Amino acid sequence: MRLITTKELRTLSIATRHHHLINSRLAILRYADEYGFKGAARRFGLDRKTVRTWHRRWVASGPAGLVPRHPRTRRRRISEEAVRLIEHARRDLHFGAMRTRFWLDRVHHIRVAAATIRRVCRDLGYPPIRRTGPRRPRQPLLFSKDHPGDCVQVDVKEVKVAGKKCFQYTALDDCTRYRVLRLYPRKYHGTSLEFLATIRQMLPFPIRKVQVDNGTEFPLAFALAVQEAGIRLRHIKPRRPEQNGKVERSHRIDEEEFWSRATFDEFTSATQALRAWEHQYNHDRFSMALQGLTPAEKLATCLSPLNPSSPPTPCTHTGAAA
C-alpha cells in the first residue's frame, strides 16, 4: 500500500483539498498492515472501528473511499436574519440573552436558545452584561398580589441631571409590575402629594393600598391624603427596604437600562426621556418575573372578563402611560 501522488489523484477527479487527507489516511492504513488495527489506533489516537472502516472503504473503492463524507459547508445553526436581530437587541435595545429569546420568539417568531444568543453576542464582540452592583445572595421566592391595585409600592430614587440632584418618584403595582414614573427637582411632602394625584389618574385600575417607606417625604399630610382618597396606607418596617423589594428592583433596572446609558443637559429633556422609558417599560419590555409578558400584557390578562381571578370591582377610570 503506497501513497498516491497528486497527479494520480487529479486523474481520479478527487478535489485538491482532499489530497493531503487521503495520503494521511493511507499512511495510517499502511501502519495498520504492519501492526494491526489496534496498534494503528493506539499510535495515532483513533478509534479501532475508524481504522477498520477506512480499510474497508479502501478495499472497496480505492482512494475515492477515503474522501470525507461530511458536506463541505455545514448548515448554520441560525439564520443571518436571526444574527442581525440578536445584534440589534444587544446593541440598541440592551437586552440580555433571556429577554432577547422572548423578543425573538414573540415579536419575530424566531426560536433561538439563550445559550446560542450568548455565543452569537460573544462572536460579535459584545461583552456579557454586567451587574452594576455586587451580587446579592439569592432571595426567597417573592409572592405577588392577586389583583391589580391590591398593593402599589411607592419609592424615591435620587439621580443626577445636569450635575444637580433630582428625584425620580416611582409607583409599581405589585401584581402586574405596571409603573408610573415622574421626575421632580425636590423631594418633600408637596411632590409626594402631587405624585399621589398622578398615580391615581394614570394607573388604569383602582388603588386599594399604597406601600411606602418611612422617609420624610411621606409625612402625616401624605397619610391623610391617602386616607381621604379611600386608600389604605402601609409603612414598611424601618431599615427593611426588601419589603418594598419590587420597586427597589425596578430602580436597579432604571439605573442599568436608562440612567447609565444617557446624559441630560436640562431637566425638561430628562423628564421627557423618563416618560418615554416608562412607556417602553410598561408596553415593550418583557419581564422575566411575568414569564415573558410585558406589564401591559399582564394587566390585560388580569382585567380580562374570562379570567376568574379578576377583581370584582370594575375599573372606574383609565389612564395611559406617557
C-alpha positions in Angstrom: 0.0 0.0 0.0 1.8 3.1 -1.2 1.0 6.8 -1.1 -0.7 8.4 -4.2 0.7 11.3 -6.0 -1.2 14.5 -6.6 -1.2 13.8 -10.4 -2.8 10.4 -9.8 -5.4 11.9 -7.5 -6.3 14.5 -10.1 -6.9 11.8 -12.7 -9.4 10.2 -10.3 -11.4 13.5 -10.2 -10.8 13.9 -6.4 -10.8 17.5 -5.2 -7.5 19.0 -4.4 -8.5 19.9 -0.8 -8.8 16.1 0.0 -5.3 15.1 -1.4 -3.4 15.5 1.9 -6.1 13.9 3.9 -6.3 10.8 1.7 -2.5 10.3 1.9 -2.6 10.8 5.7 -5.2 8.0 6.0 -3.2 5.8 3.6 -0.2 6.2 5.9 -2.3 5.1 8.8 -3.6 2.1 6.9 0.0 1.2 5.9 1.0 1.3 9.6 -2.1 -0.9 10.3 -0.9 -3.5 7.8 2.2 -4.0 9.8 0.9 -3.5 13.4 -2.8 -4.2 13.1 -5.9 -2.1 13.5 -5.4 -1.9 17.3 -1.8 -0.8 17.0 -2.6 1.9 14.5 -5.5 3.2 16.5 -3.3 3.4 19.6 -0.4 5.0 17.7 -2.5 7.8 16.0 -5.1 8.3 18.7 -8.0 6.9 16.8 -10.8 4.5 17.4 -10.2 1.0 16.1 -13.5 1.0 14.3 -12.5 4.1 12.4 -9.3 2.5 11.1 -11.2 -0.7 10.1 -13.8 1.4 8.3 -11.1 3.2 6.3 -9.6 -0.1 5.4 -12.9 -1.5 4.2 -13.6 1.6 2.1 -10.1 1.5 0.6 -10.6 -2.2 -0.4 -14.0 -1.4 -1.9 -13.4 1.9 -3.7 -9.7 2.7 -3.6 -8.7 6.3 -3.0 -12.2 7.6 -3.5 -13.3 5.6 -0.5 -11.1 7.7 1.8 -12.7 11.0 0.7 -14.5 12.6 3.7 -18.3 12.1 3.5 -19.4 15.1 5.6 -20.6 18.1 3.5 -18.1 20.8 2.6 -20.2 23.5 4.2 -22.3 22.7 7.3 -25.7 24.3 7.9 -25.6 27.3 10.1 -27.3 26.9 13.5 -29.3 30.1 13.0 -30.0 32.4 10.0 -28.3 35.6 9.1 -31.6 37.4 9.9 -31.5 36.0 13.4 -27.9 37.1 13.9 -28.8 40.6 12.7 -31.7 40.8 15.2 -29.6 39.5 18.0 -27.1 42.2 17.4 -29.8 44.8 17.3 -31.3 43.6 20.6 -27.9 43.6 22.3 -26.5 46.9 20.8 -29.7 49.1 20.6 -32.2 47.6 23.0 -29.6 46.5 25.6 -31.4 43.1 26.1 -29.7 40.2 27.8 -29.9 36.6 26.4 -33.2 35.6 28.1 -35.0 38.8 27.1 -33.7 38.5 23.6 -35.0 35.0 23.4 -38.5 36.2 24.4 -38.3 39.1 22.0 -37.3 37.0 19.0 -40.0 34.4 19.7 -42.9 36.7 20.4 -42.1 39.6 18.0 -40.3 38.0 15.1 -41.4 34.3 15.6 -37.8 33.1 15.6 -36.9 30.5 18.2 -33.2 30.6 19.4 -31.8 29.1 22.6 -30.4 31.5 25.2 -27.0 29.8 25.0 -26.9 30.3 21.2 -27.7 34.0 21.7 -24.8 34.3 24.2 -22.5 32.6 21.7 -23.5 34.9 18.9 -23.0 38.0 21.1 -19.6 36.7 22.1 -18.7 36.1 18.4 -19.8 39.6 17.5 -17.5 41.0 20.2 -20.2 42.1 22.8 -19.2 41.5 26.4 -21.7 39.9 28.8 -24.0 42.3 30.6 -22.6 43.0 34.0 -24.4 43.9 37.2 -24.0 47.5 38.4 -23.6 46.4 42.0 -22.3 43.5 44.0 -24.1 40.2 43.6 -26.6 39.6 46.4 -27.5 36.2 47.8 -30.5 34.6 46.2 -33.7 35.8 47.8 -36.7 33.6 48.7 -39.4 33.4 46.1 -41.5 36.6 46.1 -45.2 36.4 46.2 -47.4 38.8 44.1 -50.8 40.1 44.8 -53.7 38.5 43.0 -55.3 41.7 41.6 -54.1 44.9 40.1 -54.2 47.7 42.7 -54.1 45.4 45.7 -50.8 47.0 46.6 -48.9 49.8 44.9 -45.3 50.2 46.1 -44.0 53.8 46.0 -40.4 54.8 46.4 -38.0 57.6 45.5 -34.7 57.3 43.7 -32.0 60.0 43.7 -30.5 60.8 40.3 -28.2 63.4 38.8 -29.4 65.7 35.9 -27.0 68.3 34.6 -24.9 67.9 37.7 -27.8 68.6 40.1 -29.7 66.2 42.4 -33.2 65.3 41.2 -35.6 62.7 42.4 -37.5 60.0 40.5 -40.8 59.0 42.1 -41.8 55.5 41.2 -45.1 53.7 41.7 -45.2 50.0 40.9 -48.2 47.7 41.0 -47.3 44.5 42.9 -49.5 42.3 40.7 -48.6 43.5 37.2 -45.4 45.4 37.6 -47.1 48.3 35.8 -45.3 51.5 36.7 -45.7 55.3 36.8 -42.5 57.4 36.8 -42.1 61.1 37.4 -39.1 63.4 37.9 -39.0 66.2 40.4 -36.3 68.8 41.4 -37.2 68.4 45.1 -38.2 65.6 47.5 -40.7 66.7 50.1 -44.4 66.3 51.0 -45.6 68.6 48.3 -44.1 66.5 45.5 -45.4 63.3 47.2 -48.9 64.7 47.2 -48.6 65.7 43.6 -47.3 62.2 42.7 -50.2 60.6 44.6 -52.7 62.5 42.4 -50.7 61.5 39.3 -50.8 57.8 40.0 -54.5 57.9 40.8 -55.0 59.4 37.4 -52.5 57.3 35.4 -52.9 53.8 36.8 -55.7 52.1 34.8 -57.2 50.4 37.8 -58.5 51.4 41.3 -55.8 51.6 44.0 -56.6 49.7 47.2 -53.4 50.1 49.1 -50.2 52.2 48.9 -47.0 51.0 50.5 -44.1 53.4 51.3 -41.0 53.5 53.4 -40.5 55.8 56.4 -38.9 58.7 54.5 -39.6 62.3 55.5 -41.2 62.8 52.1 -44.2 60.7 53.3 -45.3 62.6 56.4 -48.7 62.9 58.1 -50.1 65.1 55.3 -49.4 62.3 52.8 -51.1 59.8 55.1 -54.2 62.0 55.4 -54.4 62.5 51.7 -54.2 58.7 51.1 -56.9 58.1 53.7 -59.1 60.8 52.2 -58.9 59.1 48.8 -60.2 55.8 50.4 -56.9 54.0 50.1 -55.1 52.1 52.8 -51.6 53.2 53.6 -48.8 50.8 54.9 -45.4 51.8 56.0 -42.7 49.1 55.8 -40.6 48.3 58.8 -37.6 50.6 59.5 -34.3 49.5 57.7 -36.2 46.8 55.8 -36.1 48.0 52.1 -36.6 44.5 51.0 -40.3 44.8 52.0 -40.5 47.2 49.0 -38.4 44.9 47.0 -40.2 45.0 43.7 -40.0 48.8 43.3 -36.4 48.7 44.6 -35.5 46.1 42.0 -37.2 48.3 39.3 -34.9 51.1 40.3 -31.9 49.0 39.6 -33.3 48.3 36.1 -33.7 52.1 35.7 -30.1 52.6 36.5 -28.8 49.8 34.3 -31.0 50.4 31.2 -31.9 54.1 31.4 -29.8 56.5 33.6 -26.4 54.8 32.9 -26.9 55.0 29.1 -27.9 58.7 28.7 -26.8 62.1 29.9 -29.1 65.1 30.1 -28.2 68.8 30.0 -31.5 70.0 31.3 -34.4 68.9 33.5 -37.0 69.1 30.7 -35.2 66.7 28.4 -34.7 64.2 31.3 -38.4 64.4 32.2 -39.4 63.7 28.6 -37.0 60.8 28.3 -38.2 59.3 31.5 -41.8 59.4 30.3 -40.7 57.5 27.1 -38.8 55.0 29.2 -42.0 54.5 31.4 -43.9 53.6 28.2 -41.2 51.3 27.0 -41.1 49.5 30.4 -44.8 49.0 30.5 -45.5 48.1 26.9 -42.3 46.8 25.3 -40.0 45.3 27.9 -40.5 41.7 28.6 -40.4 40.8 32.3 -38.8 37.6 33.5 -40.9 37.8 36.7 -44.1 37.8 34.5 -43.0 34.7 32.4 -42.0 36.9 29.4 -45.1 39.2 29.4 -44.9 42.9 29.5 -46.7 44.7 32.4 -49.3 45.9 30.0 -50.0 42.3 28.8 -50.1 41.1 32.3 -52.6 43.8 33.2 -54.8 42.9 30.2 -54.8 39.3 31.4 -55.8 40.2 34.9 -58.6 42.5 33.7 -59.9 40.1 31.2 -63.6 39.0 31.9 -62.5 35.4 31.2 -60.0 35.5 34.0 -61.7 34.0 37.1 -59.2 35.9 39.4 -60.1 39.3 38.0 -61.1 41.7 40.8 -64.8 42.1 41.4 -64.5 45.9 41.4 -64.5 47.3 37.8 -62.0 49.8 36.6 -63.5 53.3 37.3 -61.1 55.4 35.4 -58.5 54.9 32.7 -55.1 56.3 32.1 -52.3 55.6 29.6 -48.6 55.6 30.4 -46.9 58.6 28.9 
